[in-house]
Amino acid sequence: MAKPRKSKNEEQKPELSGGLVLHQKLCISVDMENKRLYGHTEMKVVVPESGNLALHADNMIISNVTVDGLHAEFEWFPHYQFVDIESSLSSVTCSKSAADVACSTYILSLNKETSPNLIITCCKKSKESQNNLEENVTENIIQHSCGEQVVNGSNGDPEDKDVKMICIDYWLEQTETGIHFGEHILHTDNQIRRAHCWFPCMYTYSQHCLFDLEFTVNSNFVAVSTGELLCQVLSNDDPPRKTFIYRLNVPVSAAWISLAVAPFEVLPDKHIAIVSHMCLSSDLQKLQNTVSFFHSAFSHYEEYLATSFPFGSYKQVFIPPGLFTSTVNMGASICLFSSQLLFDEKVIDQTIETRIKLAYALSRQWFGVYIIAEDPNDEWLLEGLAGFLTDTFIKRFLGNNEAKYRRYKANCAVCKVDTCGATSLCCDSASSNLYGTQSIGLYGSIRSWKSVAVLQMLEKQMGPDSFRKILQIIVYRAPDANRSTRTLGTKEGRLAADPFY
């Protein structure tokens, strides 16, 4: 039976260690009128030694948890709790002390946010059984041709004593974090640590798995999500509802799962069958004009990297700006944009900026979503490679002068900030102490520009053809079945470059 949900102090939390999600299925029913979601998720997991599975789940009410079909004990405690700030303010005597109190309170909330807050008791595992597990199970995840994964030589079936099927029923309503409701529209955002605000997941840097996704909406709505659309099922309800079924056959982090629901108009790309563009009906004419170039960028990247697009489909969704926290919101095989980027045929000035934003978002599908950083310190490398790939598009389709001018402005900004003590690209303290914020905002842009500048210096030293060959090798090696994840680090980058020096 489930224990009552309650807040817990750190010393009261059960021992947590390990755990691995092999596959996750997510089923969500959207109630637009009441701005509510009803969710059910099934997770095939390797149970950690402690027998307690630690997940992230915020802003939701957990109604039921089962393990292999049996009711399981679980404890949930919110990250965001009421804090009595009056006691803290009593120590404030000047502006400096006020800043110190605000900073410490903010850091405390960030630390809580990174900690799992849904603890499920799967089983009580003995030390002996764990030792047997370590002997019989390797650490690699091998993906079968059928799309399933095996872990440690096991096929991951529920009958396997080391693998459990966790089912969680939950619901949430009128939330403003991670998922946003508007008038006849819903969308998620991929800000840092926001995926677990709309579905339970294991939100860690190294956790990646396959996903099956099902979204049930009113029949006049379209649900667009990560992965490849398998089918649409119309129910016999009155009024009828439609279920959109997606499958993602490439393991990704939960952070890259995205969803948008609205009465979208779907515009298939005229040149590339796996690409679709979507917007509301009022913006359809602008959409047709805006994305007319997109096949050029898509084909250029595939040609430059000598490989096909890593996902089975790619969707570009344009959403009214009033609901958007940023102009671009990336997910695996999907990208959400503000409709402010759309323009009609009479507009000239916005054309270049919009095309570059769409091209950069596409480049991040290869470097950042499909291929990930081996360590948080290596994230600059993926940002730089995506920016470098975008720069090749600018040179080819927007002109060499445009590329040089943009690079000149970026280098000026980097030099100006570097003299003011900006953090280095690869810094342990920055990766841990900044909680991922080093990649967002103005300093995130500076960091990205600097990453591209470093890679362009390498290209100049090695030669364009040799550097291009290195990128092709990196992408070619990514789907290696002997590797659990498609990671890239500075060390591997140097090893790939050695033969060309």
C-alpha positions as CSV (number, residue, x, y, z in Angstrom):
1,M,0.0,0.0,0.0
2,A,1.1,3.6,-0.6
3,K,2.3,5.6,2.4
4,P,0.8,9.0,2.9
5,R,2.7,11.7,1.0
6,K,4.5,14.0,3.4
7,S,7.6,16.2,3.6
8,K,10.8,14.7,4.8
9,N,14.0,16.0,6.1
10,E,17.3,14.8,4.4
11,E,18.1,12.5,7.3
12,Q,14.7,10.8,7.0
13,K,15.1,9.9,3.3
14,P,15.7,6.2,2.6
15,E,19.1,5.1,1.2
16,L,19.2,5.8,-2.6
17,S,21.7,4.4,-5.1
18,G,21.9,3.4,-8.7
19,G,18.9,2.3,-10.7
20,L,18.6,2.3,-14.5
21,V,15.6,2.9,-16.7
22,L,15.6,0.6,-19.8
23,H,12.4,1.8,-21.4
24,Q,9.6,4.2,-20.5
25,K,6.1,4.4,-21.9
26,L,4.1,7.6,-21.2
27,C,0.3,7.9,-21.7
28,I,-1.3,11.2,-21.2
29,S,-4.9,12.4,-21.6
30,V,-5.3,16.1,-22.0
31,D,-8.3,18.0,-20.7
32,M,-8.1,21.4,-22.3
33,E,-11.2,22.9,-20.8
34,N,-10.1,22.3,-17.2
35,K,-6.4,22.6,-18.0
36,R,-5.6,19.2,-16.5
37,L,-3.5,16.2,-17.5
38,Y,-4.1,12.6,-16.5
39,G,-1.0,10.6,-16.8
40,H,0.1,7.0,-16.7
41,T,3.7,5.9,-17.1
42,E,5.3,2.4,-17.3
43,M,9.0,2.1,-16.6
44,K,11.1,-1.0,-17.1
45,V,13.9,-0.5,-14.6
46,V,16.9,-2.3,-13.2
47,V,16.4,-2.1,-9.4
48,P,19.3,-0.6,-7.4
49,E,20.9,-2.5,-4.5
50,S,18.8,-0.7,-1.9
51,G,15.6,-1.8,-3.5
52,N,14.4,1.9,-3.5
53,L,13.9,3.6,-6.9
54,A,14.4,7.3,-6.8
55,L,12.6,9.4,-9.4
56,H,11.9,13.1,-10.0
57,A,8.2,14.2,-10.0
58,D,7.1,17.7,-9.4
59,N,3.8,19.6,-9.4
60,M,1.8,16.4,-9.7
61,I,-0.4,14.2,-7.5
62,I,0.6,10.6,-7.5
63,S,-2.5,8.5,-7.2
64,N,-1.1,4.9,-7.5
65,V,2.1,3.0,-7.9
66,T,2.6,-0.7,-8.8
67,V,5.6,-2.9,-9.1
68,D,5.1,-5.9,-11.4
69,G,1.4,-5.4,-11.0
70,L,1.4,-5.3,-7.2
71,H,0.7,-2.2,-5.2
72,A,3.9,-0.7,-3.9
73,E,4.9,1.6,-1.1
74,F,6.0,5.1,-2.2
75,E,6.8,8.4,-0.6
76,W,6.6,11.7,-2.4
77,F,7.7,15.1,-1.0
78,P,7.5,18.4,-2.9
79,H,10.6,20.3,-3.8
80,Y,8.8,23.6,-3.5
81,Q,7.7,24.1,0.0
82,F,6.7,27.2,2.0
83,V,9.7,28.8,3.5
84,D,9.4,31.2,6.4
85,I,11.6,34.1,5.2
86,E,10.9,36.3,8.2
87,S,13.4,34.5,10.3
88,S,16.0,34.9,7.5
89,L,15.2,38.6,7.0
90,S,15.8,39.3,10.7
91,S,19.5,39.0,10.1
92,V,19.4,41.5,7.2
93,T,21.1,44.7,8.2
94,C,22.3,46.1,4.8
95,S,22.1,45.5,1.1
96,K,25.0,43.0,1.2
97,S,23.4,40.8,3.8
98,A,20.1,40.9,2.0
99,A,21.9,39.7,-1.2
100,D,23.6,36.9,0.8
101,V,20.3,35.7,2.2
102,A,18.7,35.8,-1.2
103,C,21.6,33.9,-2.7
104,S,21.6,31.2,0.0
105,T,17.9,30.7,-0.3
106,Y,18.1,30.4,-4.1
107,I,21.0,27.9,-3.9
108,L,19.1,25.9,-1.3
109,S,16.1,25.6,-3.7
110,L,18.4,24.6,-6.6
111,N,19.9,21.8,-4.4
112,K,16.4,20.5,-3.5
113,E,15.4,20.6,-7.2
114,T,18.2,18.3,-8.2
115,S,17.3,15.7,-5.6
116,P,14.8,12.9,-6.4
117,N,11.5,13.3,-4.6
118,L,9.5,10.2,-5.5
119,I,10.8,7.1,-3.7
120,I,9.3,3.8,-4.6
121,T,10.0,0.6,-2.6
122,C,10.6,-2.0,-5.3
123,C,12.0,-4.8,-3.2
124,K,14.4,-5.6,-0.4
125,K,17.6,-6.8,-1.9
126,S,20.3,-8.6,-0.1
127,K,24.0,-8.0,-0.5
128,E,24.4,-11.5,-1.9
129,S,21.8,-11.1,-4.6
130,Q,23.5,-7.8,-5.6
131,N,26.9,-9.5,-5.9
132,N,25.3,-12.1,-8.2
133,L,23.8,-9.3,-10.2
134,E,27.2,-7.7,-10.7
135,E,28.7,-10.9,-11.8
136,N,26.1,-11.7,-14.4
137,V,25.4,-8.2,-15.7
138,T,27.6,-5.9,-17.6
139,E,27.2,-2.1,-17.7
140,N,26.4,-1.9,-21.4
141,I,23.0,-1.4,-22.9
142,I,22.6,-3.1,-26.3
143,Q,19.8,-2.2,-28.5
144,H,18.2,-5.1,-30.5
145,S,17.1,-4.6,-34.1
146,C,13.5,-4.8,-32.9
147,G,14.0,-1.6,-30.9
148,E,14.1,-3.2,-27.4
149,Q,17.1,-2.9,-25.2
150,V,19.0,-5.5,-23.2
151,V,20.8,-4.6,-20.1
152,N,23.6,-6.7,-18.7
153,G,22.9,-9.6,-21.1
154,S,19.2,-9.7,-20.0
155,N,16.3,-9.0,-22.3
156,G,14.6,-6.8,-19.7
157,D,11.5,-8.9,-19.5
158,P,9.5,-8.5,-16.2
159,E,10.1,-12.1,-15.5
160,D,13.8,-11.3,-15.0
161,K,14.3,-11.1,-11.2
162,D,16.6,-8.0,-11.6
163,V,14.2,-6.0,-13.8
164,K,10.9,-4.6,-12.5
165,M,8.0,-3.0,-14.3
166,I,7.0,0.2,-12.4
167,C,3.6,1.8,-13.2
168,I,2.6,5.2,-11.9
169,D,-0.8,6.9,-12.2
170,Y,-0.8,10.7,-11.6
171,W,-2.5,13.9,-12.6
172,L,-1.8,17.6,-12.6
173,E,-3.7,20.8,-13.3
174,Q,-3.1,24.4,-14.2
175,T,0.7,24.1,-13.7
176,E,2.9,26.9,-14.9
177,T,6.2,25.1,-14.7
178,G,7.4,22.7,-17.4
179,I,4.1,22.6,-19.2
180,H,1.9,25.6,-20.2
181,F,-1.7,25.9,-21.0
182,G,-3.1,28.6,-23.2
183,E,-6.4,29.1,-24.9
184,H,-6.8,26.0,-27.0
185,I,-3.1,25.3,-26.9
186,L,-0.6,23.4,-24.7
187,H,3.1,23.1,-24.9
188,T,6.1,21.9,-22.8
189,D,9.4,23.6,-22.4
190,N,12.9,22.2,-22.1
191,Q,14.4,24.5,-19.6
192,I,16.8,23.0,-17.1
193,R,15.1,20.4,-14.8
194,R,11.6,20.9,-16.2
195,A,10.7,17.6,-17.8
196,H,9.8,16.0,-14.4
197,C,7.3,18.8,-13.9
198,W,4.9,17.0,-16.2
199,F,5.8,13.3,-16.0
200,P,7.8,11.2,-13.5
201,C,11.2,10.2,-14.7
202,M,14.8,9.6,-13.7
203,Y,16.3,12.9,-14.4
204,T,20.0,12.4,-14.3
205,Y,22.8,13.4,-16.7
206,S,23.7,9.8,-17.6
207,Q,20.1,8.3,-17.9
208,H,18.9,7.7,-21.4
209,C,16.3,5.2,-22.6
210,L,13.8,4.5,-25.4
211,F,10.3,6.0,-25.2
212,D,6.8,5.1,-26.3
213,L,4.4,8.0,-26.1
214,E,0.6,8.2,-26.3
215,F,-1.4,11.4,-26.1
216,T,-5.2,11.5,-26.1
217,V,-6.8,14.9,-27.1
218,N,-10.0,16.2,-28.5
219,S,-10.5,15.1,-32.1
220,N,-10.0,18.6,-33.5
221,F,-6.6,18.9,-31.9
222,V,-3.2,17.7,-33.1
223,A,-0.7,16.3,-30.5
224,V,2.9,16.7,-31.7
225,S,5.7,15.0,-29.8
226,T,9.1,13.4,-29.8
227,G,9.7,10.4,-32.0
228,E,8.0,9.0,-35.1
229,L,4.2,9.0,-35.4
230,L,3.1,5.4,-35.7
231,C,-0.7,5.9,-36.0
232,Q,-3.7,7.9,-34.8
233,V,-6.7,6.1,-33.1
234,L,-10.1,7.7,-33.0
235,S,-12.2,6.6,-30.0
236,N,-16.0,5.9,-29.9
237,D,-16.5,8.4,-27.1
238,D,-19.1,11.2,-27.5
239,P,-17.5,13.6,-28.3
240,P,-14.8,11.5,-30.0
241,R,-11.2,11.8,-28.9
242,K,-8.1,11.0,-30.8
243,T,-4.9,9.3,-29.6
244,F,-1.5,10.0,-31.2
245,I,1.0,7.2,-30.8
246,Y,4.7,8.0,-31.1
247,R,7.8,5.8,-30.7
248,L,11.4,7.0,-30.2
249,N,13.9,4.3,-31.2
250,V,17.0,6.3,-30.1
251,P,17.7,6.4,-26.4
252,V,17.6,10.0,-25.1
253,S,17.3,11.8,-21.8
254,A,13.9,12.7,-20.4
255,A,14.9,16.4,-20.9
256,W,14.4,16.0,-24.7
257,I,10.8,14.8,-24.5
258,S,8.5,17.6,-25.8
259,L,4.8,18.0,-26.5
260,A,2.6,20.5,-28.2
261,V,-1.2,20.3,-28.5
262,A,-3.4,22.7,-30.5
263,P,-5.6,22.8,-33.7
264,F,-2.4,22.9,-35.8
265,E,-2.2,23.1,-39.5
266,V,0.3,20.5,-40.8
267,L,2.5,21.5,-43.8
268,P,4.6,18.5,-45.0
269,D,7.9,19.5,-46.5
270,K,7.8,19.4,-50.3
271,H,11.3,18.1,-50.6
272,I,12.0,15.9,-47.5
273,A,9.4,13.3,-46.6
274,I,10.3,13.0,-42.9
275,V,10.1,16.8,-42.2
276,S,6.8,18.5,-41.2
277,H,6.1,22.1,-40.3
278,M,3.1,23.1,-38.1
279,C,1.4,26.3,-36.9
280,L,-2.0,27.7,-36.2
281,S,-4.2,28.4,-39.3
282,S,-3.8,32.2,-39.0
283,D,0.0,31.8,-39.6
284,L,-0.2,29.2,-42.4
285,Q,0.7,31.6,-45.3
286,K,3.7,33.0,-43.3
287,L,4.8,29.4,-42.5
288,Q,4.9,28.4,-46.2
289,N,7.1,31.4,-47.0
290,T,9.4,30.9,-43.9
291,V,10.2,27.3,-44.4
292,S,10.7,27.3,-48.1
293,F,14.5,27.2,-47.7
294,F,14.6,24.5,-45.0
295,H,15.3,21.5,-47.3
296,S,18.5,23.3,-48.3
297,A,19.8,23.3,-44.7
298,F,18.6,19.7,-44.1
299,S,20.3,18.4,-47.2
300,H,23.5,20.4,-46.6
301,Y,24.0,18.9,-43.1
302,E,23.5,15.4,-44.3
303,E,25.9,16.0,-47.1
304,Y,28.5,17.7,-44.9
305,L,28.4,15.0,-42.2
306,A,28.0,12.2,-44.8
307,T,25.2,10.6,-42.9
308,S,21.4,10.8,-42.7
309,F,19.3,12.5,-40.1
310,P,19.6,10.5,-36.8
311,F,15.9,10.4,-36.1
312,G,13.0,9.0,-38.1
313,S,11.2,12.3,-38.4
314,Y,11.6,16.0,-37.7
315,K,8.9,18.4,-36.7
316,Q,9.0,22.2,-36.5
317,V,6.1,23.7,-34.5
318,F,5.4,27.5,-34.3
319,I,3.4,28.7,-31.3
320,P,2.0,32.2,-30.5
321,P,4.7,34.2,-28.6
322,G,2.4,35.0,-25.6
323,L,2.8,31.4,-24.4
324,F,6.6,31.1,-25.0
325,T,9.4,31.7,-22.6
326,S,12.0,31.7,-25.4
327,T,12.0,31.9,-29.1
328,V,13.4,28.3,-29.5
329,N,12.6,25.2,-27.5
330,M,14.4,22.0,-28.6
331,G,13.5,18.4,-28.1
332,A,14.5,15.1,-29.8
333,S,13.2,15.1,-33.4
334,I,11.1,18.2,-32.6
335,C,11.6,21.9,-32.1
336,L,9.1,24.5,-30.9
337,F,9.5,28.0,-32.1
338,S,7.8,31.3,-31.4
339,S,5.6,32.3,-34.3
340,Q,7.4,35.7,-34.1
341,L,10.0,34.0,-36.3
342,L,7.5,33.6,-39.2
343,F,7.5,36.3,-41.9
344,D,5.7,36.9,-45.2
345,E,7.2,37.5,-48.6
346,K,7.3,41.3,-48.2
347,V,9.7,41.0,-45.2
348,I,13.5,41.0,-45.9
349,D,15.3,42.0,-42.6
350,Q,13.9,39.1,-40.6
351,T,14.7,36.4,-43.2
352,I,18.4,35.9,-42.3
353,E,17.8,35.8,-38.5
354,T,15.0,33.3,-38.8
355,R,16.8,31.0,-41.2
356,I,19.9,30.9,-38.9
357,K,17.7,30.1,-35.9
358,L,16.0,27.2,-37.7
359,A,19.4,26.0,-39.0
360,Y,21.0,26.1,-35.6
361,A,18.1,24.2,-34.0
362,L,18.5,21.5,-36.7
363,S,22.2,21.3,-36.1
364,R,21.6,20.7,-32.4
365,Q,19.7,17.5,-33.3
366,W,23.1,16.0,-34.3
367,F,25.3,17.7,-31.7
368,G,23.5,18.0,-28.3
369,V,20.5,15.7,-28.6
370,Y,21.7,12.7,-30.6
371,I,25.4,12.9,-29.6
372,I,25.7,14.2,-26.0
373,A,28.6,15.4,-23.9
374,E,30.5,12.7,-22.0
375,D,30.7,15.0,-19.0
376,P,29.1,18.3,-18.1
377,N,32.6,19.9,-18.7
378,D,32.4,18.8,-22.4
379,E,29.1,20.4,-23.2
380,W,30.9,23.4,-24.7
381,L,32.2,21.0,-27.4
382,L,28.7,20.0,-28.5
383,E,27.6,23.6,-28.5
384,G,30.6,24.6,-30.6
385,L,30.1,21.8,-33.1
386,A,26.4,22.8,-33.6
387,G,27.4,26.4,-34.0
388,F,30.2,25.4,-36.4
389,L,27.8,23.4,-38.5
390,T,25.4,26.3,-38.6
391,D,28.3,28.5,-39.8
392,T,28.9,26.2,-42.8
393,F,25.2,26.7,-43.7
394,I,25.6,30.5,-43.4
395,K,28.7,30.5,-45.7
396,R,27.0,28.4,-48.3
397,F,23.5,29.9,-48.5
398,L,23.7,33.3,-47.0
399,G,27.2,34.3,-48.2
400,N,30.7,34.4,-47.0
401,N,30.5,38.1,-46.1
402,E,27.5,37.5,-43.8
403,A,29.4,34.6,-42.1
404,K,32.5,36.8,-41.6
405,Y,30.6,39.7,-40.3
406,R,28.7,37.6,-37.8
407,R,31.9,35.9,-36.7
408,Y,33.6,39.3,-36.2
409,K,30.8,40.6,-34.0
410,A,30.8,37.4,-32.0
411,N,34.6,37.5,-31.5
412,C,34.4,41.1,-30.3
413,A,31.8,40.2,-27.7
414,V,33.8,37.2,-26.5
415,C,37.0,39.3,-26.1
416,K,35.1,42.0,-24.2
417,V,33.6,39.5,-21.8
418,D,36.8,37.5,-21.4
419,T,38.5,40.6,-20.0
420,C,35.8,40.8,-17.3
421,G,36.4,37.4,-15.8
422,A,34.0,35.2,-17.7
423,T,34.0,31.5,-16.8
424,S,36.2,29.2,-18.9
425,L,34.6,26.7,-21.3
426,C,35.8,23.7,-19.4
427,C,35.6,24.2,-15.6
428,D,34.6,21.8,-12.9
429,S,33.4,24.5,-10.5
430,A,31.3,26.2,-13.2
431,S,29.6,23.0,-14.1
432,S,28.7,22.2,-10.5
433,N,28.2,25.6,-8.9
434,L,26.2,27.2,-11.7
435,Y,23.7,24.3,-11.9
436,G,23.6,24.4,-15.7
437,T,22.9,28.1,-16.0
438,Q,26.2,28.7,-17.7
439,S,24.5,27.7,-21.0
440,I,21.6,30.1,-20.9
441,G,21.1,33.8,-21.2
442,L,23.7,36.3,-22.5
443,Y,26.6,34.4,-21.0
444,G,25.3,31.2,-22.7
445,S,25.5,33.0,-26.0
446,I,29.0,34.2,-25.3
447,R,30.0,30.7,-24.3
448,S,28.6,29.3,-27.6
449,W,30.4,31.9,-29.7
450,K,33.6,31.2,-27.9
451,S,33.2,27.5,-28.5
452,V,32.7,28.1,-32.2
453,A,35.8,30.3,-32.3
454,V,37.9,27.6,-30.8
455,L,36.8,25.0,-33.3
456,Q,37.3,27.4,-36.2
457,M,40.9,27.9,-35.1
458,L,41.3,24.1,-35.1
459,E,39.8,24.0,-38.6
460,K,42.2,26.7,-39.8
461,Q,45.1,24.7,-38.4
462,M,44.1,21.4,-39.8
463,G,42.4,22.4,-43.0
464,P,38.7,22.4,-43.9
465,D,38.8,18.9,-45.4
466,S,40.6,17.2,-42.5
467,F,38.3,18.9,-39.9
468,R,35.2,17.9,-41.9
469,K,36.5,14.3,-42.0
470,I,36.8,14.3,-38.2
471,L,33.2,15.4,-37.8
472,Q,32.1,12.6,-40.1
473,I,34.0,10.1,-38.1
474,I,32.4,11.3,-34.8
475,V,28.9,11.0,-36.3
476,Y,29.7,7.7,-37.9
477,R,30.9,6.2,-34.6
478,A,27.9,7.5,-32.6
479,P,25.5,4.5,-33.1
480,D,28.1,1.9,-32.0
481,A,26.2,-1.0,-30.4
482,N,29.0,-1.6,-27.9
483,R,28.5,1.8,-26.3
484,S,25.6,2.5,-24.0
485,T,25.3,6.1,-25.0
486,R,26.4,8.3,-27.9
487,T,28.8,10.5,-26.0
488,L,31.6,12.8,-27.1
489,G,34.3,14.3,-24.9
490,T,37.3,16.5,-25.5
491,K,39.6,13.4,-25.0
492,E,37.8,11.5,-27.8
493,G,37.8,14.5,-30.0
494,R,41.6,14.7,-29.6
495,L,41.9,11.0,-30.4
496,A,39.8,11.4,-33.6
497,A,42.0,14.3,-34.7
498,D,45.4,12.7,-34.1
499,P,45.6,10.9,-37.5
500,F,45.2,14.2,-39.3
501,Y,48.1,16.0,-37.6
